Amino acid sequence: MNGPLLASAALFDQQVLGYAARVFCMAVSLGLFAFVQESKPARAATGESARVPIFHDHFDGGSLDSSKWMIENRPANGTIQGHKGFFTPENVDFSPGMLRLKLVQSTTADGIVSYGASIQSKEKFSYGQYQFVMRMASTSATPSGRGSELSGSVSSAFIFVNNAETELDIEYLGDRAGLLHLSNWRNTEPSQHPSGGFEGFNDIRQYEKIPFRGAADAFHMYVIEWKPSVVKWYIDGKQVASHDTHVPEAPAYIKLNLWGTNRKEWGGVATPGTARYMYIRNVSFSPME
């Protein structure tokens, strides 16, 4: 190739490279490569340095990971006169590409019967950060569909062992839209179930309810941060509560459940004949640094 042709080719190459560089910079500035960042695991912004989870599950494998979880098949919370509650494996499924827990209630000759769903980790965990991405129970049969809260249900993500020797709660009641119930328990007599009624529990529990709209309408990131002297709760990266009394210390299981009620004091009276669904997209645990 002669000299003029070589010079022309070199100039063309420089122009092409310069154009490609400008296109790349423009794409970055517009966020067209954001998918690279979004593919990384999400972390809650809690003011702490980034932590690496030692336990996590996205529930996207089509079935429960039996190395991590067990499905509960037993009588459920909320069984009182005129109401019987159960956790049943049939109400745990993964058809939406995530964990879906179902609650159904019916009227029988003996009163109201509720069939909910619950899973529990096989391993116990201690101080650290627990993250849940979930949508609280509504009538929506799909993760992104419209639905409404109905009286007679409790959606829960919590840490628990031995009759509340350790218990850290995030609870949403079907009859009290717009409120989340957060509590930590330390039962110093774990061989006995806590007693004394709602107010009596204050001897072993710190509790508060906070206003929060949309828990049953969309997914949100909930975080429990458990340290030896304090428990903090975050929603979508914002701290919403901090408790420093009755902080537990015993390692405990992660539990996720949806259960039925039939009482005005907690969860509300039952709503027979209409199914409700709770969705969990992700659960993780990162130990305290």
Secondary structure as GFF3:
##gff-version 3
##sequence-region A 1 289
A	DSSP	alpha_helix	3	30	.	.	.	ID=ss1
A	DSSP	alpha_helix	34	38	.	.	.	ID=ss2
A	DSSP	beta_strand	55	57	.	.	.	ID=ss3
A	DSSP	beta_strand	69	71	.	.	.	ID=ss4
A	DSSP	beta_strand	74	75	.	.	.	ID=ss5
A	DSSP	beta_strand	83	87	.	.	.	ID=ss6
A	DSSP	three_ten_helix	89	91	.	.	.	ID=ss7
A	DSSP	beta_strand	92	93	.	.	.	ID=ss8
A	DSSP	beta_strand	99	108	.	.	.	ID=ss9
A	DSSP	beta_strand	111	125	.	.	.	ID=ss10
A	DSSP	beta_strand	128	138	.	.	.	ID=ss11
A	DSSP	beta_strand	153	161	.	.	.	ID=ss12
A	DSSP	beta_strand	166	173	.	.	.	ID=ss13
A	DSSP	beta_strand	179	185	.	.	.	ID=ss14
A	DSSP	alpha_helix	197	200	.	.	.	ID=ss15
A	DSSP	three_ten_helix	201	203	.	.	.	ID=ss16
A	DSSP	beta_strand	205	211	.	.	.	ID=ss17
A	DSSP	beta_strand	220	226	.	.	.	ID=ss18
A	DSSP	beta_strand	231	235	.	.	.	ID=ss19
A	DSSP	beta_strand	238	243	.	.	.	ID=ss20
A	DSSP	beta_strand	252	260	.	.	.	ID=ss21
A	DSSP	beta_strand	276	287	.	.	.	ID=ss22
###
